[in-house]
Every structure is written in structure tokens, then in C-alpha cells.
Amino acid sequence: MTSRLVLIDSTDGLAPVHDQPREDRRVQGAPHRQTWTLHACGPMSAGIWACEVGRWRIVFPPGRQEYFHVLEGHVRLHGPDGTLDIGPGQGGVIPPGFEGEFEVVMPVRKHFVLVDVTSAT
């Protein structure tokens, strides 16, 4: 358990985790992704995420959800009930159990908060 306050603002001096979407989930491209986890405690983690243009399938487990706020760039979520475009200054939620596609239309940088709801109960 941590009791320090965290400003989710800067990645200065922190090394990101680098990855790409799994090959079997790629729809378009093989974008490079960077994740800076600035807080992790119990069922919640938060930080900054950046990604190049691309599109891939995502499957959220029933116990996980994400809130994110786009700082720069443009993302599009494709789900069973349509699409959702999110740009700078806008936020979105990926609900538990969501299955669809995540598309980075323009290189993106966003704040994220992941919550494992099965651990929160």
C-alpha cells in the first residue's frame, strides 16, 4: 500500500515499457507502444501511454475496466454497438468484458487508469 501523492503529468527520467500488439490481434500495422506506470496499488494502476498509428483487436476480461483521457492524437474504439472517436481533451471508458478493436488514428498520448474490479470487491 502506498500513501504518497502522485502527479500523473510527466515521464521525465522514467523508462517506459515498450511493446506492440500481439501479432494474432493485429488488424493494421504493428505500432510501437510505450507505457509509463506511475502508480500501482491494489486493484488500480495509472500512468501515461503513447502509441503509433495502428489497429488491433482487444478483449478486456470481465473484471477489468479502463478510464483514459487523450492528451494528444486521436483514437477510435470499434465495438459491437458502433464506433467511438476520442481526441485531445476527451476521455473514454472501456468497460469490463469489452471485445472490439482499438485504433490509433493519429499518434496518441493519454493518461490511463486501469481497475481490476474483481479485486475491488
Order of alpha helices (4+ residues) and beta strands (2+ residues): beta-beta-beta-beta-beta-beta-beta-beta-beta-alpha
